[in-house]
Amino acid sequence: MGRYYSGDIEGKFWFGVQSSVAADRFGVSHIEPEYVTYHYSEDDLDGVENEIKRIEDTLGEKKQKLYDFFNRGVLSYNDEQLKEIGISEEDLSEYADLLLGIQIRDCIKENGECYFEAEL
């Protein structure tokens, strides 16, 4: 069973890796019942871009390793495979959040705002 987010952007949170409130780190706090709701505007774009940069700086060269690993058609993976390429659970979580942040940023740039709900 997965946890999804939907609205102006859509996706699935990484199982066992990514929190349902991962988007909090990009500068907007969620509103909670069963779903958390996010609404980003152009005023939030600088904060989103700053957090993306911070994650990219934290990952360093691992960002490209993760990108290459997941863009070669990997549908499933295990801890051993990630360990072989020098990726920790924390790195994987950062990468998942980076991809979410990029979706948020691109949505704001395209639409002037970004609204979505995330399952808890």
The first five atom37 places (N, CA, C, CB, O) and aatype in JSON, in Angstrom:
{
  "aatype": [12, 7, 1, 18, 18, 15, 7, 3, 9, 6, 7, 11, 13, 17, 13, 7, 19, 5, 15, 15, 19, 0, 0, 3, 1, 13, 7, 19, 15, 8, 9, 6, 14, 6, 18, 19, 16, 18, 8, 18, 15, 6, 3, 3, 10, 3, 7, 19, 6, 2, 6, 9, 11, 1, 9, 6, 3, 16, 10, 7, 6, 11, 11, 5, 11, 10, 18, 3, 13, 13, 2, 1, 7, 19, 10, 15, 18, 2, 3, 6, 5, 10, 11, 6, 9, 7, 9, 15, 6, 6, 3, 10, 15, 6, 18, 0, 3, 10, 10, 10, 7, 9, 5, 9, 1, 3, 4, 9, 11, 6, 2, 7, 6, 4, 18, 13, 6, 0, 6, 10],
  "atom_mask": [
    [1, 1, 1, 1, 1],
    [1, 1, 1, 0, 1],
    [1, 1, 1, 1, 1],
    [1, 1, 1, 1, 1],
    [1, 1, 1, 1, 1],
    [1, 1, 1, 1, 1],
    [1, 1, 1, 0, 1],
    [1, 1, 1, 1, 1],
    [1, 1, 1, 1, 1],
    [1, 1, 1, 1, 1],
    [1, 1, 1, 0, 1],
    [1, 1, 1, 1, 1],
    [1, 1, 1, 1, 1],
    [1, 1, 1, 1, 1],
    [1, 1, 1, 1, 1],
    [1, 1, 1, 0, 1],
    [1, 1, 1, 1, 1],
    [1, 1, 1, 1, 1],
    [1, 1, 1, 1, 1],
    [1, 1, 1, 1, 1],
    [1, 1, 1, 1, 1],
    [1, 1, 1, 1, 1],
    [1, 1, 1, 1, 1],
    [1, 1, 1, 1, 1],
    [1, 1, 1, 1, 1],
    [1, 1, 1, 1, 1],
    [1, 1, 1, 0, 1],
    [1, 1, 1, 1, 1],
    [1, 1, 1, 1, 1],
    [1, 1, 1, 1, 1],
    [1, 1, 1, 1, 1],
    [1, 1, 1, 1, 1],
    [1, 1, 1, 1, 1],
    [1, 1, 1, 1, 1],
    [1, 1, 1, 1, 1],
    [1, 1, 1, 1, 1],
    [1, 1, 1, 1, 1],
    [1, 1, 1, 1, 1],
    [1, 1, 1, 1, 1],
    [1, 1, 1, 1, 1],
    [1, 1, 1, 1, 1],
    [1, 1, 1, 1, 1],
    [1, 1, 1, 1, 1],
    [1, 1, 1, 1, 1],
    [1, 1, 1, 1, 1],
    [1, 1, 1, 1, 1],
    [1, 1, 1, 0, 1],
    [1, 1, 1, 1, 1],
    [1, 1, 1, 1, 1],
    [1, 1, 1, 1, 1],
    [1, 1, 1, 1, 1],
    [1, 1, 1, 1, 1],
    [1, 1, 1, 1, 1],
    [1, 1, 1, 1, 1],
    [1, 1, 1, 1, 1],
    [1, 1, 1, 1, 1],
    [1, 1, 1, 1, 1],
    [1, 1, 1, 1, 1],
    [1, 1, 1, 1, 1],
    [1, 1, 1, 0, 1],
    [1, 1, 1, 1, 1],
    [1, 1, 1, 1, 1],
    [1, 1, 1, 1, 1],
    [1, 1, 1, 1, 1],
    [1, 1, 1, 1, 1],
    [1, 1, 1, 1, 1],
    [1, 1, 1, 1, 1],
    [1, 1, 1, 1, 1],
    [1, 1, 1, 1, 1],
    [1, 1, 1, 1, 1],
    [1, 1, 1, 1, 1],
    [1, 1, 1, 1, 1],
    [1, 1, 1, 0, 1],
    [1, 1, 1, 1, 1],
    [1, 1, 1, 1, 1],
    [1, 1, 1, 1, 1],
    [1, 1, 1, 1, 1],
    [1, 1, 1, 1, 1],
    [1, 1, 1, 1, 1],
    [1, 1, 1, 1, 1],
    [1, 1, 1, 1, 1],
    [1, 1, 1, 1, 1],
    [1, 1, 1, 1, 1],
    [1, 1, 1, 1, 1],
    [1, 1, 1, 1, 1],
    [1, 1, 1, 0, 1],
    [1, 1, 1, 1, 1],
    [1, 1, 1, 1, 1],
    [1, 1, 1, 1, 1],
    [1, 1, 1, 1, 1],
    [1, 1, 1, 1, 1],
    [1, 1, 1, 1, 1],
    [1, 1, 1, 1, 1],
    [1, 1, 1, 1, 1],
    [1, 1, 1, 1, 1],
    [1, 1, 1, 1, 1],
    [1, 1, 1, 1, 1],
    [1, 1, 1, 1, 1],
    [1, 1, 1, 1, 1],
    [1, 1, 1, 1, 1],
    [1, 1, 1, 0, 1],
    [1, 1, 1, 1, 1],
    [1, 1, 1, 1, 1],
    [1, 1, 1, 1, 1],
    [1, 1, 1, 1, 1],
    [1, 1, 1, 1, 1],
    [1, 1, 1, 1, 1],
    [1, 1, 1, 1, 1],
    [1, 1, 1, 1, 1],
    [1, 1, 1, 1, 1],
    [1, 1, 1, 1, 1],
    [1, 1, 1, 0, 1],
    [1, 1, 1, 1, 1],
    [1, 1, 1, 1, 1],
    [1, 1, 1, 1, 1],
    [1, 1, 1, 1, 1],
    [1, 1, 1, 1, 1],
    [1, 1, 1, 1, 1],
    [1, 1, 1, 1, 1],
    [1, 1, 1, 1, 1]
  ],
  "atom_positions": [
    [[0.85, -1.17, 0.0], [0.0, 0.0, 0.0], [0.89, 1.23, 0.0], [-0.96, 0.0, 1.21], [1.85, 1.31, 0.77]],
    [[0.58, 2.18, -0.85], [1.38, 3.38, -0.94], [0.65, 4.59, -0.42], [0.0, 0.0, 0.0], [-0.57, 4.58, -0.26]],
    [[1.4, 5.63, -0.18], [0.84, 6.92, 0.22], [1.1, 7.87, -0.94], [1.48, 7.45, 1.56], [2.23, 8.0, -1.41]],
    [[0.06, 8.52, -1.39], [0.14, 9.37, -2.56], [-0.07, 10.83, -2.2], [-0.89, 8.93, -3.59], [-0.59, 11.15, -1.13]],
    [[0.36, 11.7, -3.11], [0.0, 13.1, -3.04], [-0.6, 13.48, -4.39], [1.23, 14.0, -2.67], [-0.2, 12.97, -5.43]],
    [[-1.57, 14.39, -4.35], [-2.24, 14.77, -5.59], [-2.74, 16.2, -5.49], [-3.41, 13.82, -5.9], [-2.91, 16.74, -4.4]],
    [[-2.95, 16.8, -6.61], [-3.38, 18.19, -6.73], [-2.69, 18.75, -7.96], [0.0, 0.0, 0.0], [-2.77, 18.16, -9.04]],
    [[-2.02, 19.89, -7.82], [-1.27, 20.45, -8.95], [-0.09, 19.58, -9.34], [-0.79, 21.85, -8.61], [0.33, 19.58, -10.5]],
    [[0.45, 18.84, -8.38], [1.48, 17.84, -8.66], [0.99, 16.52, -8.09], [2.88, 18.25, -8.06], [0.18, 16.5, -7.15]],
    [[1.46, 15.43, -8.64], [1.04, 14.11, -8.19], [2.24, 13.2, -8.08], [0.0, 13.52, -9.15], [3.22, 13.35, -8.81]],
    [[2.15, 12.26, -7.18], [3.22, 11.28, -7.04], [2.94, 10.35, -5.88], [0.0, 0.0, 0.0], [1.88, 10.39, -5.26]],
    [[3.91, 9.52, -5.62], [3.81, 8.54, -4.54], [5.03, 8.7, -3.65], [3.7, 7.08, -5.11], [6.16, 8.75, -4.13]],
    [[4.78, 8.79, -2.34], [5.9, 8.87, -1.41], [6.66, 7.54, -1.4], [5.41, 9.23, 0.01], [6.05, 6.48, -1.54]],
    [[7.95, 7.61, -1.23], [8.79, 6.42, -1.22], [8.5, 5.62, 0.05], [10.3, 6.78, -1.32], [8.62, 6.16, 1.15]],
    [[8.13, 4.36, -0.11], [7.77, 3.5, 1.01], [8.96, 3.3, 1.95], [7.27, 2.15, 0.5], [10.05, 2.95, 1.51]],
    [[8.73, 3.53, 3.23], [9.76, 3.3, 4.24], [10.92, 4.27, 4.2], [0.0, 0.0, 0.0], [11.88, 4.13, 4.96]],
    [[10.84, 5.27, 3.31], [11.96, 6.2, 3.13], [11.53, 7.64, 3.35], [12.57, 6.04, 1.74], [12.27, 8.44, 3.92]],
    [[10.33, 7.97, 2.88], [9.93, 9.37, 2.81], [8.67, 9.6, 3.63], [9.7, 9.79, 1.36], [7.69, 8.86, 3.52]],
    [[8.71, 10.62, 4.43], [7.58, 11.0, 5.27], [6.47, 11.64, 4.43], [8.04, 11.97, 6.36], [6.74, 12.25, 3.4]],
    [[5.23, 11.49, 4.88], [4.1, 12.15, 4.22], [4.17, 13.66, 4.33], [2.79, 11.66, 4.81], [3.55, 14.37, 3.54]],
    [[4.92, 14.15, 5.28], [5.05, 15.6, 5.45], [6.41, 16.09, 4.95], [4.86, 15.98, 6.92], [6.92, 17.11, 5.42]],
    [[7.0, 15.38, 4.0], [8.31, 15.75, 3.46], [8.3, 17.15, 2.86], [8.74, 14.74, 2.39], [9.32, 17.84, 2.9]],
    [[7.17, 17.58, 2.32], [7.11, 18.9, 1.69], [7.22, 20.04, 2.72], [5.8, 19.04, 0.92], [7.44, 21.18, 2.33]],
    [[7.07, 19.75, 4.02], [7.25, 20.78, 5.06], [8.63, 21.43, 4.94], [7.08, 20.17, 6.46], [8.78, 22.63, 5.2]],
    [[9.61, 20.67, 4.55], [10.98, 21.19, 4.55], [11.21, 22.25, 3.49], [11.95, 20.06, 4.33], [12.25, 22.92, 3.49]],
    [[10.24, 22.43, 2.58], [10.39, 23.43, 1.54], [9.7, 24.74, 1.89], [9.84, 22.9, 0.24], [9.53, 25.6, 1.02]],
    [[9.31, 24.92, 3.16], [8.9, 26.22, 3.65], [7.43, 26.46, 3.92], [0.0, 0.0, 0.0], [7.06, 27.55, 4.35]],
    [[6.57, 25.47, 3.68], [5.15, 25.62, 3.97], [4.74, 24.47, 4.87], [4.3, 25.65, 2.66], [5.04, 23.31, 4.57]],
    [[4.07, 24.76, 5.97], [3.63, 23.72, 6.89], [2.29, 23.15, 6.45], [3.54, 24.27, 8.32], [1.45, 23.85, 5.88]],
    [[2.1, 21.9, 6.73], [0.88, 21.2, 6.33], [-0.29, 21.51, 7.27], [1.13, 19.7, 6.29], [-0.12, 22.01, 8.38]],
    [[-1.47, 21.19, 6.78], [-2.71, 21.27, 7.56], [-3.18, 19.84, 7.69], [-3.8, 22.22, 6.87], [-3.26, 19.12, 6.69]],
    [[-3.51, 19.4, 8.9], [-3.68, 17.97, 9.12], [-5.09, 17.54, 9.52], [-2.74, 17.54, 10.15], [-5.64, 18.08, 10.49]],
    [[-5.69, 16.59, 8.81], [-6.53, 15.53, 9.34], [-6.0, 14.21, 8.77], [-8.06, 15.75, 8.96], [-4.92, 13.78, 9.19]],
    [[-6.69, 13.54, 7.83], [-6.17, 12.32, 7.2], [-5.18, 12.65, 6.1], [-7.31, 11.47, 6.65], [-4.32, 11.84, 5.74]],
    [[-5.31, 13.82, 5.58], [-4.42, 14.31, 4.53], [-3.72, 15.56, 5.06], [-5.19, 14.61, 3.21], [-4.25, 16.25, 5.92]],
    [[-2.56, 15.83, 4.54], [-1.94, 17.12, 4.78], [-2.06, 17.91, 3.49], [-0.43, 16.97, 5.24], [-1.94, 17.36, 2.39]],
    [[-2.31, 19.19, 3.62], [-2.55, 20.04, 2.47], [-1.41, 21.05, 2.36], [-3.92, 20.76, 2.58], [-0.98, 21.63, 3.35]],
    [[-0.95, 21.25, 1.14], [0.11, 22.22, 0.88], [-0.36, 23.21, -0.18], [1.41, 21.51, 0.42], [-1.02, 22.84, -1.15]],
    [[-0.02, 24.46, 0.02], [-0.26, 25.47, -0.99], [0.96, 26.38, -1.05], [-1.56, 26.29, -0.68], [1.25, 27.12, -0.11]],
    [[1.66, 26.3, -2.15], [2.83, 27.12, -2.4], [2.45, 28.19, -3.41], [4.04, 26.26, -2.92], [1.67, 27.94, -4.33]],
    [[3.0, 29.37, -3.24], [2.8, 30.45, -4.2], [4.16, 30.91, -4.71], [2.0, 31.64, -3.56], [5.2, 30.42, -4.27]],
    [[4.14, 31.85, -5.63], [5.41, 32.39, -6.14], [6.26, 32.98, -5.02], [5.14, 33.45, -7.22], [7.48, 33.02, -5.12]],
    [[5.61, 33.44, -3.95], [6.35, 33.99, -2.8], [7.21, 32.92, -2.12], [5.37, 34.6, -1.79], [8.17, 33.25, -1.43]],
    [[6.87, 31.67, -2.31], [7.6, 30.56, -1.67], [8.72, 30.0, -2.54], [6.64, 29.45, -1.33], [9.5, 29.16, -2.09]],
    [[8.81, 30.47, -3.78], [9.76, 29.9, -4.74], [11.2, 29.97, -4.27], [9.63, 30.6, -6.07], [11.94, 28.99, -4.41]],
    [[11.63, 31.1, -3.72], [13.01, 31.22, -3.25], [13.33, 30.18, -2.17], [13.27, 32.63, -2.71], [14.39, 29.56, -2.2]],
    [[12.41, 29.99, -1.24], [12.62, 29.01, -0.19], [12.71, 27.59, -0.73], [0.0, 0.0, 0.0], [13.53, 26.8, -0.29]],
    [[11.85, 27.28, -1.7], [11.89, 25.96, -2.33], [13.22, 25.76, -3.04], [10.71, 25.78, -3.33], [13.86, 24.72, -2.88]],
    [[13.64, 26.75, -3.81], [14.9, 26.63, -4.53], [16.09, 26.54, -3.58], [15.08, 27.81, -5.48], [17.05, 25.81, -3.85]],
    [[16.05, 27.26, -2.47], [17.13, 27.19, -1.49], [17.22, 25.8, -0.88], [16.92, 28.24, -0.39], [18.32, 25.28, -0.67]],
    [[16.07, 25.19, -0.58], [16.09, 23.85, 0.01], [16.56, 22.81, -1.01], [14.69, 23.47, 0.53], [17.28, 21.87, -0.65]],
    [[16.16, 22.96, -2.26], [16.65, 22.07, -3.32], [18.17, 22.15, -3.38], [16.02, 22.43, -4.7], [18.85, 21.13, -3.43]],
    [[18.7, 23.36, -3.38], [20.16, 23.55, -3.43], [20.84, 22.92, -2.22], [20.51, 25.05, -3.5], [21.89, 22.29, -2.35]],
    [[20.23, 23.09, -1.03], [20.82, 22.51, 0.18], [20.86, 20.99, 0.07], [20.02, 22.94, 1.43], [21.86, 20.37, 0.44]],
    [[19.8, 20.39, -0.43], [19.78, 18.93, -0.59], [20.83, 18.5, -1.61], [18.38, 18.44, -1.02], [21.56, 17.54, -1.38]],
    [[20.9, 19.2, -2.72], [21.9, 18.87, -3.75], [23.32, 18.97, -3.19], [21.75, 19.79, -4.98], [24.17, 18.12, -3.46]],
    [[23.57, 20.0, -2.4], [24.9, 20.17, -1.79], [25.18, 19.03, -0.8], [24.99, 21.53, -1.07], [26.3, 18.52, -0.73]],
    [[24.16, 18.63, -0.04], [24.31, 17.54, 0.92], [24.63, 16.22, 0.2], [23.02, 17.39, 1.77], [25.49, 15.46, 0.64]],
    [[23.92, 15.97, -0.88], [24.14, 14.72, -1.62], [25.45, 14.73, -2.4], [22.98, 14.47, -2.58], [26.09, 13.69, -2.56]],
    [[25.86, 15.89, -2.88], [27.1, 15.99, -3.66], [27.09, 15.03, -4.84], [0.0, 0.0, 0.0], [26.12, 14.99, -5.61]],
    [[28.17, 14.25, -4.98], [28.3, 13.31, -6.1], [27.29, 12.16, -6.03], [29.71, 12.74, -6.13], [27.02, 11.52, -7.04]],
    [[26.74, 11.91, -4.86], [25.77, 10.83, -4.71], [24.49, 11.12, -5.49], [25.43, 10.61, -3.23], [23.78, 10.2, -5.88]],
    [[24.2, 12.4, -5.72], [23.0, 12.76, -6.48], [23.06, 12.11, -7.87], [22.88, 14.32, -6.61], [22.07, 11.54, -8.32]],
    [[24.19, 12.2, -8.52], [24.32, 11.62, -9.87], [24.27, 10.1, -9.81], [25.64, 12.08, -10.52], [23.69, 9.47, -10.7]],
    [[24.87, 9.5, -8.79], [24.8, 8.04, -8.63], [23.36, 7.58, -8.49], [25.62, 7.58, -7.41], [22.94, 6.6, -9.11]],
    [[22.59, 8.3, -7.67], [21.18, 7.96, -7.48], [20.39, 8.17, -8.76], [20.58, 8.8, -6.35], [19.56, 7.33, -9.13]],
    [[20.64, 9.27, -9.44], [19.96, 9.55, -10.7], [20.24, 8.44, -11.71], [20.42, 10.92, -11.26], [19.31, 7.92, -12.34]],
    [[21.49, 8.08, -11.86], [21.87, 7.02, -12.8], [21.23, 5.68, -12.42], [23.4, 6.86, -12.86], [20.73, 4.96, -13.28]],
    [[21.24, 5.37, -11.12], [20.69, 4.11, -10.63], [19.2, 3.99, -10.95], [20.92, 3.98, -9.12], [18.75, 2.97, -11.47]],
    [[18.45, 5.03, -10.64], [16.99, 4.96, -10.81], [16.54, 5.24, -12.24], [16.33, 5.93, -9.88], [15.41, 4.91, -12.59]],
    [[17.37, 5.84, -13.05], [16.97, 6.12, -14.43], [17.44, 5.07, -15.42], [17.5, 7.46, -14.84], [17.37, 5.28, -16.63]],
    [[17.9, 3.97, -14.92], [18.24, 2.85, -15.82], [17.13, 1.8, -15.79], [19.59, 2.2, -15.42], [17.32, 0.67, -16.22]],
    [[15.97, 2.19, -15.3], [14.81, 1.32, -15.33], [14.63, 0.44, -14.1], [0.0, 0.0, 0.0], [13.91, -0.55, -14.16]],
    [[15.27, 0.79, -12.99], [15.14, 0.01, -11.76], [13.71, 0.13, -11.24], [16.16, 0.48, -10.69], [13.23, 1.24, -10.98]],
    [[13.04, -1.0, -11.08], [11.69, -1.0, -10.54], [11.68, -1.39, -9.07], [10.8, -1.95, -11.32], [10.75, -1.04, -8.34]],
    [[12.69, -2.1, -8.64], [12.83, -2.44, -7.23], [14.33, -2.48, -6.91], [12.14, -3.81, -6.89], [15.17, -2.62, -7.79]],
    [[14.62, -2.37, -5.64], [16.01, -2.35, -5.2], [16.05, -2.85, -3.77], [16.64, -0.93, -5.31], [15.02, -2.95, -3.1]],
    [[17.25, -3.17, -3.32], [17.41, -3.58, -1.92], [18.59, -2.83, -1.31], [17.62, -5.12, -1.82], [19.34, -2.15, -2.0]],
    [[18.73, -2.98, 0.0], [19.79, -2.26, 0.72], [21.17, -2.63, 0.21], [19.7, -2.55, 2.21], [22.06, -1.78, 0.16]],
    [[21.35, -3.88, -0.17], [22.66, -4.33, -0.65], [23.05, -3.62, -1.94], [22.65, -5.86, -0.88], [24.2, -3.21, -2.11]],
    [[22.1, -3.46, -2.86], [22.39, -2.75, -4.11], [22.79, -1.31, -3.85], [21.17, -2.79, -5.04], [23.71, -0.79, -4.46]],
    [[22.08, -0.68, -2.92], [22.41, 0.71, -2.6], [23.77, 0.8, -1.91], [21.33, 1.33, -1.72], [24.54, 1.73, -2.16]],
    [[24.04, -0.15, -1.04], [25.33, -0.17, -0.34], [26.49, -0.31, -1.34], [25.37, -1.32, 0.7], [27.54, 0.3, -1.17]],
    [[26.28, -1.13, -2.38], [27.31, -1.33, -3.4], [27.7, -0.04, -4.11], [26.83, -2.34, -4.43], [28.85, 0.12, -4.53]],
    [[26.74, 0.88, -4.25], [27.06, 2.15, -4.91], [27.3, 3.29, -3.91], [25.94, 2.53, -5.87], [27.41, 4.45, -4.29]],
    [[27.38, 2.92, -2.61], [27.73, 3.9, -1.58], [26.59, 4.81, -1.15], [0.0, 0.0, 0.0], [26.82, 5.96, -0.79]],
    [[25.36, 4.28, -1.19], [24.19, 5.08, -0.84], [23.59, 4.59, 0.47], [23.13, 5.03, -1.97], [23.33, 3.39, 0.63]],
    [[23.38, 5.5, 1.41], [22.77, 5.17, 2.7], [21.26, 5.42, 2.64], [23.42, 5.99, 3.84], [20.76, 6.01, 1.68]],
    [[20.55, 4.97, 3.67], [19.11, 5.26, 3.76], [18.87, 6.76, 3.82], [18.49, 4.58, 5.01], [17.91, 7.27, 3.23]],
    [[19.73, 7.47, 4.52], [19.59, 8.93, 4.61], [19.76, 9.57, 3.23], [20.62, 9.51, 5.6], [19.03, 10.49, 2.87]],
    [[20.75, 9.09, 2.46], [20.94, 9.6, 1.1], [19.69, 9.37, 0.26], [22.17, 8.94, 0.44], [19.26, 10.24, -0.49]],
    [[19.13, 8.18, 0.39], [17.94, 7.83, -0.39], [16.77, 8.73, -0.01], [17.58, 6.35, -0.16], [16.02, 9.18, -0.87]],
    [[16.61, 8.98, 1.28], [15.55, 9.87, 1.75], [15.75, 11.29, 1.21], [15.49, 9.89, 3.3], [14.8, 11.93, 0.77]],
    [[16.97, 11.77, 1.24], [17.28, 13.1, 0.71], [16.96, 13.16, -0.78], [18.77, 13.45, 0.94], [16.41, 14.16, -1.26]],
    [[17.3, 12.11, -1.52], [17.04, 12.08, -2.96], [15.54, 12.09, -3.24], [17.69, 10.83, -3.6], [15.08, 12.8, -4.13]],
    [[14.77, 11.31, -2.48], [13.32, 11.29, -2.65], [12.75, 12.69, -2.39], [12.66, 10.26, -1.69], [11.88, 13.15, -3.14]],
    [[13.23, 13.36, -1.35], [12.76, 14.72, -1.05], [13.19, 15.7, -2.14], [13.29, 15.18, 0.31], [12.45, 16.62, -2.48]],
    [[14.38, 15.51, -2.69], [14.85, 16.36, -3.78], [13.9, 16.28, -4.97], [16.28, 15.96, -4.21], [13.53, 17.31, -5.54]],
    [[13.49, 15.07, -5.33], [12.58, 14.91, -6.46], [11.24, 15.59, -6.19], [12.37, 13.41, -6.77], [10.65, 16.18, -7.09]],
    [[10.76, 15.5, -4.94], [9.53, 16.19, -4.56], [9.72, 17.7, -4.67], [9.11, 15.8, -3.12], [8.86, 18.4, -5.21]],
    [[10.82, 18.2, -4.17], [11.09, 19.64, -4.24], [11.15, 20.15, -5.66], [0.0, 0.0, 0.0], [10.68, 21.24, -5.96]],
    [[11.73, 19.35, -6.55], [11.8, 19.74, -7.97], [10.4, 19.8, -8.57], [12.69, 18.74, -8.77], [10.09, 20.7, -9.34]],
    [[9.55, 18.83, -8.2], [8.16, 18.87, -8.68], [7.45, 20.13, -8.2], [7.38, 17.62, -8.2], [6.75, 20.79, -8.97]],
    [[7.64, 20.47, -6.93], [7.02, 21.67, -6.36], [7.52, 22.91, -7.09], [7.31, 21.78, -4.84], [6.72, 23.76, -7.51]],
    [[8.83, 23.02, -7.24], [9.43, 24.18, -7.92], [8.89, 24.33, -9.34], [10.95, 24.05, -7.96], [8.49, 25.42, -9.74]],
    [[8.9, 23.24, -10.08], [8.46, 23.29, -11.47], [6.99, 23.67, -11.57], [8.71, 21.95, -12.16], [6.59, 24.39, -12.48]],
    [[6.18, 23.18, -10.65], [4.76, 23.51, -10.62], [4.55, 25.0, -10.35], [4.04, 22.67, -9.55], [3.74, 25.64, -11.01]],
    [[5.29, 25.54, -9.38], [5.17, 26.97, -9.08], [5.57, 27.79, -10.31], [6.05, 27.36, -7.86], [4.89, 28.76, -10.66]],
    [[6.66, 27.41, -10.95], [7.12, 28.15, -12.12], [6.11, 28.08, -13.27], [8.48, 27.61, -12.59], [5.91, 29.06, -13.98]],
    [[5.48, 26.94, -13.43], [4.54, 26.76, -14.53], [3.18, 27.4, -14.26], [4.36, 25.28, -14.81], [2.56, 27.96, -15.16]],
    [[2.71, 27.3, -13.0], [1.35, 27.71, -12.69], [1.25, 28.94, -11.78], [0.65, 26.58, -12.04], [0.15, 29.48, -11.59]],
    [[2.38, 29.39, -11.24], [2.34, 30.51, -10.31], [1.99, 30.09, -8.89], [0.0, 0.0, 0.0], [2.08, 30.89, -7.96]],
    [[1.6, 28.84, -8.73], [1.29, 28.28, -7.42], [1.32, 26.76, -7.53], [-0.1, 28.76, -6.91], [1.38, 26.2, -8.62]],
    [[1.29, 26.12, -6.37], [1.28, 24.66, -6.35], [0.47, 24.21, -5.13], [2.73, 24.07, -6.31], [0.83, 24.53, -4.0]],
    [[-0.6, 23.5, -5.37], [-1.47, 23.01, -4.32], [-1.56, 21.5, -4.44], [-2.88, 23.66, -4.42], [-1.75, 20.96, -5.53]],
    [[-1.41, 20.81, -3.31], [-1.61, 19.36, -3.33], [-1.91, 18.85, -1.93], [-0.39, 18.64, -3.9], [-1.61, 19.5, -0.93]],
    [[-2.51, 17.67, -1.89], [-2.79, 16.98, -0.64], [-1.95, 15.72, -0.6], [-4.31, 16.66, -0.51], [-1.7, 15.09, -1.63]],
    [[-1.51, 15.35, 0.59], [-0.7, 14.15, 0.77], [-1.36, 13.26, 1.82], [0.76, 14.53, 1.2], [-1.77, 13.72, 2.89]],
    [[-1.45, 11.98, 1.51], [-2.01, 11.02, 2.46], [-1.07, 10.85, 3.63], [-2.26, 9.67, 1.78], [0.15, 10.84, 3.47]],
    [[-1.65, 10.71, 4.82], [-0.83, 10.42, 6.01], [-0.72, 8.92, 6.2], [-1.42, 11.07, 7.27], [-0.07, 8.47, 7.15]]
  ]
}
